Amino acid sequence: NHKDIGTMYLWFSFAMFMVGGVMALVIRAELFQPGLQVVNPEFFNSMTTMHGLIMVFGAIMPAFVGFANWLIPMQIGAPDMAFARMNNWSFWILPFAGSLLIISFFVPGGAPGVGWTMYAPLTSQMGMGMDLTIFAVHLLGMSSIMGSINIVTTVLNMRAPGMTLMKMPLFCWTWLITAYLLIASMPVLAGAVTMTLTDRHFGTSFFNAAGGGDPVLYQHIFWFFGHPEVYIIILPAFGVISQIIPAFSRKPLFGYASMVYATASIAILSFIVWAHHMYTVGMPVTGQLFFMYATTLIAVPTAAKIFNWLATMWRGSLTFETPMLFALGFLFLFTMGGFSGLVLSMAAVDIQLHDTYYVVAHFHYVMVAGALFTAFAGIYFWFPKWTGKMYDETLGKWHFWLSMIFFNITFFV
């Protein structure tokens, strides 16, 4: 049943969120002052690697897949997802993938300290933990692809009579587009980590310069997946926000069609901006110029969405319950994250800021304030529908204000 599977996704996401959160605490403790305090450098690198992988693939993505499983059949009037057994399988792969990531800490050599991007040539020097991580990424990718096939089929084939595509709730649209992104980009990541695996064990030299390979090739392949990935994470969040803001403004969403087109254009553009992560690898200036222009272009549909949400609230009858507070927190902080991304899109500026804390703050404003705040908003918003019980409004508001203050203390400064 799609509701049970949605619930399991959400619980799994919560468990991984706790694990990834403990890793974040270790990272922050080590960064408290210069010099070594808590952990040695290798373990610190393992922490940053696993924190990234667990939070992206274990916490944020399964949370939104949980939303999709719960809500899409109900919003389009379908009895269940199209492929119920495949849906079940795509969930049950996840606990094993998460376990592989955690087990990597306990094998000789420990978890790999290569960053969540797993750049070559460092990956070829790691121990067995790297292999476990590669297999975990494969499983996570399989789960995402199967979940996406299910969502595409459900939305295209199982809508209630009279519900045309342009009458669907926007959450269904954002997930339909996200599912296409996942199907197109996940196999690319699988290819990158498979090439890493064969470089490590089977004598190939895809990313080994000594054998005629190119370490920068890995970065191109990874980021061709990695940039659509950030939109895979944020587009369902846009869908959740597009349900919450109209509800608490007592108004229909402003500019529905433009929101659909903006979502689709973000998705298409996301495939032609990948090398803005790579301005420092020595690409030609022409290449830098193209990726700079393409990246600034993607700000246009994103800004259109922000203005539509603001226009929805304009002269609405607003109330500020917890879901709306998280939605407004998202609106404010995600805009800041977007502007810092616009700054980083400028090649000359990015070369100075590359690998600084400015970049870390930028993607946390997008990931935490963008995706995580939205997931919180969605859970508070739909919790009564899912459970028949009302959350405590006072506790919800404490949750929001403490999250808002501490998030900004961590990343704004």
C-alpha positions in Angstrom: 0.0 0.0 0.0 1.4 3.4 -1.0 0.6 4.9 2.4 2.6 2.3 4.2 5.5 2.6 1.9 5.4 6.4 2.2 5.5 6.1 6.0 8.4 3.7 5.8 10.3 6.1 3.6 9.7 8.9 6.1 10.9 6.8 9.0 14.0 5.7 7.1 14.7 9.3 6.2 14.3 10.3 9.9 16.8 7.6 11.0 19.4 8.6 8.4 18.8 12.2 9.3 19.8 11.4 12.9 22.9 9.4 11.8 23.9 12.2 9.4 23.2 14.8 12.1 25.6 13.1 14.6 28.3 13.2 11.9 27.5 17.0 11.4 28.0 17.4 15.2 31.4 15.7 14.9 32.4 18.0 12.0 31.2 21.1 13.9 33.1 20.1 17.1 36.3 19.6 15.1 35.9 23.0 13.5 35.2 24.7 16.8 38.8 26.1 16.9 41.9 25.6 14.8 44.1 22.6 15.4 43.1 19.0 16.4 40.5 18.6 19.2 38.2 15.7 18.7 39.1 13.4 15.8 42.1 12.7 13.6 42.2 14.2 10.0 41.4 10.9 8.3 38.3 10.3 10.4 37.2 13.9 9.8 37.4 13.3 6.1 35.3 10.1 6.5 32.8 12.2 8.5 32.4 14.8 5.7 32.1 12.1 3.1 29.5 10.1 4.9 27.6 13.1 6.2 27.1 14.3 2.6 26.1 10.9 1.2 23.8 10.0 4.0 22.1 13.4 4.1 21.6 13.6 0.4 20.7 10.0 -0.5 19.5 8.7 2.9 17.7 11.7 4.5 16.5 14.3 2.0 15.7 12.2 -1.1 13.8 9.4 0.7 11.8 12.1 2.6 10.4 13.5 -0.6 9.9 10.1 -2.1 7.9 9.4 1.1 5.8 12.5 0.3 5.4 11.3 -3.3 4.2 7.9 -2.2 1.7 9.3 0.3 0.3 12.1 -1.7 0.5 11.5 -5.5 -2.2 8.7 -5.6 -4.5 10.8 -3.3 -4.0 14.0 -5.3 -4.7 12.5 -8.7 -7.4 10.1 -7.5 -5.5 6.9 -8.1 -6.1 3.8 -5.9 -2.4 3.2 -5.4 0.9 3.6 -7.2 1.2 1.9 -10.7 3.6 -0.9 -9.6 3.0 -1.7 -6.0 5.5 -4.5 -5.7 8.3 -2.5 -7.4 7.4 0.3 -5.0 8.0 -2.0 -2.1 11.3 -3.2 -3.5 12.5 0.3 -4.2 12.0 1.1 -0.5 13.5 -2.1 0.9 16.8 -1.6 -1.1 17.4 1.5 1.0 18.0 0.1 4.5 20.7 -2.2 3.0 22.3 0.6 1.1 22.3 2.7 4.3 23.8 -0.2 6.2 26.6 -0.6 3.7 27.5 3.1 4.2 27.6 2.7 8.0 29.4 -0.7 7.8 32.2 1.0 5.9 33.4 2.5 9.2 34.1 -0.9 10.6 36.2 -2.5 7.8 40.0 -2.2 7.5 40.9 1.3 6.5 37.6 2.7 7.6 35.1 4.8 5.7 36.6 6.5 2.7 37.6 10.1 3.2 37.1 11.3 -0.3 34.2 13.9 0.0 30.6 13.1 -1.0 31.7 13.8 -4.7 34.2 10.8 -4.5 36.8 12.4 -6.8 39.4 10.4 -8.6 42.4 9.8 -8.1 41.9 9.8 -4.3 39.2 7.0 -4.6 41.8 4.6 -6.0 43.9 4.9 -2.8 41.2 4.1 -0.3 40.5 0.7 1.4 37.6 -1.6 1.3 35.2 1.0 2.7 35.3 2.7 -0.7 34.0 -0.5 -2.4 31.1 -0.7 0.1 30.4 3.0 -0.6 30.3 2.3 -4.4 27.9 -0.6 -3.9 25.7 1.6 -1.6 25.6 4.3 -4.3 24.5 1.6 -6.9 21.7 0.4 -4.6 20.5 3.9 -3.9 20.5 4.7 -7.6 18.5 1.5 -8.3 15.9 2.5 -5.7 15.6 6.1 -7.2 15.2 4.8 -10.7 12.5 2.3 -9.8 10.7 4.9 -7.7 10.8 7.3 -10.6 9.4 4.8 -13.1 6.6 4.2 -10.7 5.8 8.0 -10.3 5.9 8.7 -14.1 3.6 5.7 -14.8 1.2 6.6 -12.0 0.9 10.3 -13.0 0.6 9.7 -16.7 -1.7 6.7 -16.7 -3.7 6.7 -13.4 -5.3 10.2 -13.1 -9.0 10.3 -12.3 -11.3 11.2 -15.3 -11.3 14.9 -15.9 -8.0 15.6 -14.2 -5.9 16.8 -17.1 -2.2 17.4 -16.6 -2.7 21.1 -16.2 -5.3 20.6 -13.5 -3.0 18.5 -11.3 -1.8 19.8 -8.0 1.7 21.4 -8.5 3.3 18.8 -6.2 2.4 16.1 -8.8 4.0 18.2 -11.5 7.2 18.8 -9.7 7.6 15.1 -8.9 6.8 14.1 -12.5 9.6 16.3 -13.7 11.9 15.2 -10.9 11.3 11.6 -11.9 12.4 12.3 -15.4 15.5 14.0 -14.0 16.3 10.9 -11.9 15.9 8.5 -14.7 18.2 10.6 -16.9 20.9 11.3 -14.4 21.2 8.4 -12.0 22.7 6.0 -14.6 25.4 8.5 -15.2 26.4 8.4 -11.5 26.3 4.6 -11.7 28.7 4.8 -14.7 31.1 7.0 -12.8 31.3 4.8 -9.7 31.5 1.6 -11.9 34.5 3.2 -13.7 36.0 4.0 -10.3 35.5 0.4 -9.3 37.2 -1.0 -12.4 40.1 1.5 -12.0 40.5 0.2 -8.4 40.3 -3.6 -9.1 40.4 -4.5 -12.8 43.4 -2.5 -14.2 41.4 0.0 -16.2 42.7 3.6 -16.4 39.6 5.8 -16.9 40.7 8.3 -14.4 44.4 7.4 -14.0 46.7 9.8 -15.9 49.6 7.3 -15.8 47.5 4.8 -17.9 46.2 7.5 -20.3 43.1 8.4 -18.4 41.9 11.7 -17.0 40.9 12.5 -13.4 39.0 15.6 -14.7 36.8 13.2 -16.8 35.5 11.8 -13.5 34.4 15.3 -12.5 32.6 15.9 -15.7 30.7 12.6 -15.4 30.0 13.1 -11.7 28.7 16.7 -12.1 26.6 15.8 -15.1 24.7 13.8 -12.5 25.5 16.0 -9.6 23.9 19.2 -10.9 20.6 17.7 -11.9 20.7 16.0 -8.5 20.4 19.3 -6.6 17.3 20.1 -8.6 16.0 16.6 -8.0 16.2 17.5 -4.3 14.7 21.0 -4.6 11.9 20.6 -7.2 9.7 18.3 -4.9 10.4 21.0 -2.2 9.0 23.6 -4.6 6.0 21.4 -5.0 5.4 21.2 -1.3 5.7 24.9 -0.9 3.3 25.4 -3.8 0.7 23.5 -1.8 1.3 25.2 1.6 1.5 28.9 0.7 -1.9 28.9 -1.1 -3.5 27.0 1.8 -2.3 29.5 4.5 -3.0 32.5 2.2 -6.5 31.4 1.5 -5.9 32.0 -2.2 -5.2 29.8 -5.3 -1.6 29.6 -6.4 -0.7 32.7 -8.5 0.4 31.8 -12.1 -0.1 28.0 -12.1 0.9 27.5 -15.8 4.0 29.7 -15.4 5.0 27.5 -12.4 4.7 24.4 -14.5 6.8 25.9 -17.3 9.4 27.3 -14.8 9.8 23.9 -13.2 10.3 22.2 -16.6 12.8 24.9 -17.8 14.8 24.5 -14.5 14.9 20.7 -15.2 16.1 21.2 -18.8 18.7 23.8 -18.0 20.0 21.7 -15.1 21.7 19.4 -17.6 23.8 22.2 -19.3 25.3 23.9 -16.3 27.4 21.1 -14.7 30.9 22.5 -15.2 30.2 25.5 -13.0 31.4 23.2 -10.3 34.7 22.9 -12.2 35.9 26.5 -13.0 39.3 25.7 -11.4 40.2 22.6 -13.5 41.7 24.6 -16.3 38.9 24.5 -18.8 39.1 27.0 -21.8 37.7 30.5 -21.2 35.0 29.9 -23.8 33.8 26.9 -21.7 33.8 29.0 -18.6 31.8 31.7 -20.4 29.2 29.2 -21.6 28.7 27.6 -18.1 28.6 31.1 -16.6 25.8 32.2 -18.9 23.8 29.0 -18.6 24.0 29.1 -14.8 22.8 32.7 -14.6 20.0 31.8 -17.0 18.7 29.1 -14.6 18.1 31.9 -12.1 15.3 33.3 -14.2 12.7 30.5 -13.9 13.7 30.1 -10.2 13.1 33.8 -9.6 9.7 33.5 -11.4 8.7 30.9 -8.9 9.7 33.1 -5.9 7.7 36.0 -7.3 4.7 33.7 -7.9 4.8 32.6 -4.2 5.0 36.2 -3.1 2.1 37.1 -5.4 0.1 34.2 -4.0 0.5 35.7 -0.5 -0.2 39.3 -1.7 -3.5 40.5 -0.2 -4.2 37.0 1.0 -5.8 36.2 4.4 -2.6 35.0 5.9 -2.2 32.9 9.1 1.2 31.8 10.5 0.9 28.3 11.7 4.0 26.1 11.8 3.9 24.9 8.2 3.5 28.4 6.9 6.4 29.6 9.2 8.7 26.9 7.7 7.4 27.9 4.2 8.3 31.5 4.8 11.6 30.5 6.3 12.2 28.5 3.1 11.3 31.5 1.0 13.7 33.9 2.7 16.7 31.5 3.2 16.4 29.8 -0.2 16.4 33.2 -1.9 19.7 34.0 0.0 21.1 30.6 -1.1 20.1 31.3 -4.6 21.8 34.8 -4.6 25.0 33.2 -3.2 24.7 30.7 -6.1 24.4 33.6 -8.5 27.6 35.1 -7.1 29.4 31.7 -7.4 28.2 31.3 -11.0 30.6 34.1 -12.0 33.8 32.3 -13.1 36.2 35.0 -11.9 34.6 35.2 -8.5 34.2 31.5 -8.1 37.9 30.9 -8.7 38.6 33.0 -5.6 35.7 31.4 -3.6 36.2 27.8 -4.7 36.6 25.4 -1.8 35.9 28.1 0.8 33.2 28.2 3.5 31.2 30.5 1.2 30.4 27.5 -1.0 29.6 25.3 2.0 27.2 28.0 3.2 25.7 28.4 -0.3 24.7 24.7 -0.7 23.5 24.4 2.9 21.2 27.4 2.4 19.8 25.6 -0.6 19.8 22.0 0.9 18.9 22.7 4.5 16.9 25.9 4.2 15.6 24.8 0.8 14.9 21.1 1.1 14.9 20.3 4.8 12.8 23.3 6.0 10.3 22.3 3.3 10.2 18.7 4.4 9.5 20.0 7.9 6.7 22.2 6.5 5.2 19.3 4.6 5.3 17.0 7.6 3.6 19.5 9.8 1.1 20.3 7.0 0.1 16.7 6.2 0.6 15.1 9.6 -3.1 15.5 10.6 -4.2 14.0 7.3 -1.8 11.1 7.7 -2.4 10.2 11.4 -5.7 11.8 12.4 -3.9 13.6 15.2 -2.9 17.3 15.4 0.6 18.3 16.2 1.3 20.7 19.1 1.4 24.2 17.7 3.7 25.6 20.4 6.3 22.9 20.0 6.1 23.4 16.2 6.8 27.1 16.6 9.7 26.4 18.9 11.1 23.9 16.3 10.9 26.6 13.6 12.4 29.5 15.5 15.3 27.4 17.0 16.0 25.9 13.6 16.0 29.3 12.0 18.3 30.9 14.5 20.8 28.1 14.8 20.9 27.4 11.1 21.8 31.0 10.5 24.4 31.1 13.3 26.1 28.1 11.7 26.1 29.2 8.1 25.6 32.9 7.8 28.6 33.9 9.9 
